[in-house]
Amino acid sequence: MNAHSLPLTPFEIGLGWLLNNYKFGGTRLWSGLRTPDSPYYSETSQHSLGKAFDVVFKYVQAEEVREFILNNRDLFPYVTGLELDVSWLHFDVRNTNAIKVFNA
């Protein structure tokens, strides 16, 4: 995907994104804030600090959205963390001016 293949940002065109769905019988529970009762809790996690989300999409692959964010940094000035090589989009807003791209 190049910067011109999406007319708007992924969040504006309704890509069918999902954060948590446990209230509706789904399995996604800890994709946003992770409290101490979460099995994925870590004091230093951006999730535990309320600064990270893991999102899945219905109509596009997470990699396409990651590429779009990286190719259009001006549209996402507060996204400062992106996780690579996962089937979901992990993004966070950690306290830094540069973007950190990492593998888990």
N, C-alpha and C positions, 0 to 999 in steps of 0.2 A: 504494500500500500504506500502510495506517496502522499505528500502533503495536500495534493489537490484532488484526491479521489473521494474524500468525504466533504460534502458541502458545508457542514457544520461540525461542531465538536461531537464526539461520541455521546455526550450526555444530553445534547440538544436534539438528536435525531431519533431517539427512542430505540436503542439497540437491544432492548429487552434485558436490562441488567438486573442482577439480583445480589443482595447482600446477605441477609438472613431470611430463612423461611420456616423456622421451627414452629412458629405460631400457626402455620397452615399445614402441619404434618410433615414438613421437610426435614432435612438433615443438617442444614446450615444454621449454626447457632453462634459461633464465635468468630464471625468474619469482620466484626467491628471492634467494639470495646471488649477487652478481655480482663475480667475481674479476677481476684484471687481464687474464686471457686471454679475457674476455667482450667481444664487439663492442659491448656496451652499457655497459661499465665507465666510471665516472666517480668520481674520488676523493671527490666531495661527495655522491654519490647515497646515499640511504637504503638502497638495495639493497646497495651496496658496503660499507656500514657494518654490514650484517646486521640492519637494522631495518625492512625493507620486503618485501612480498609482492604478487604479481599473481595473482589467483585467477579462474578461470572456473567457471561453474556449469552443470550439466546441466538443472536443472528450473526455475530462475528467472533473470531478467535481473540483471546486476550492478547496474543502477540501483535495482532493488527492494531489494537488500541495502544499498546506500549509504543509501537513504532510511531503512531500518530502523535502521541504525547511528546516523544523525543524529537520528532521533526517539526513540532509546532510549540516550542517551549514558551513563546510569548502568550499563547492561549492558556497555559497552565503554570503561571509563575510561582504558585505555592506548592506544587508537587515537587518534593525534594528527595523522594526515595521511590525506586521501582525495582521490584524483584524479577529476575529473568528465569527462564526455563521452568515455569509453572503454568498450569492450565487455567489459572485465574489471574486477574489483574490485582497485584498487591501494589498499592501506592500509599505513600505517607507524606506528612508535612513536617518532618523533623526540622529542628532548628539549625539550618544551614542555608547559605546563599547558593550553593552549588547542588546539582542533582547527584545523588548516590545511586548507582545502578549496581545491583549485587545478585549473587546466587545465595539461596538459603543455606 
